[in-house]
């Protein structure tokens, strides 16, 4: 019975992680720059943040969800600006210096990557609604809903996210050794530009409701 809920959580965790948004692009860039372990640890930050969102959905904290919905504009605005800044930083980064640092990535640097991805993922708290919809649509609890089933489900979400980021960082790392500095230069430029553009699109989407109201 426990495995049933863990398995359902793994499926939900995978569905939340697989879409390749700005977080995925960032983790690919981290893997190419520092290696598989750094990419996986960075991805773990996203998995932990997603599990936090899932726990809110599982516990049914209505006041938290209402607060998130009410403050959606500010969350999305801050997150979009952060994405733009991260993208520009990657775009403007010195590839040679990055390569030298990647030869000896310390634990502190990896922990910093974990925290950066964790907080960047938290800047999109609307994911709580995604998990709520997924849990309801998949009828994950059936007729029973206890604290233990909720914990098994959350464990599955964490495992599902971690599994995806491990698989992605492992696949990307297989091609890492084939890249040279010149190629890494262009990878940094392209990935940084993509992240900045995605952040700018999120920034513009913040003002869509205002634009629709003015045009109505």
PyMOL commands that set and color helices and strands:
alter all, ss='L'
color gray80, all
select helices_A, chain A and resi 2-18+22-34+36-59+62-70+72-92+95-102+107-122+127-137+147-176+181-205+208-215
alter helices_A, ss='H'
color red, helices_A
deselect
rebuild
show_as cartoon
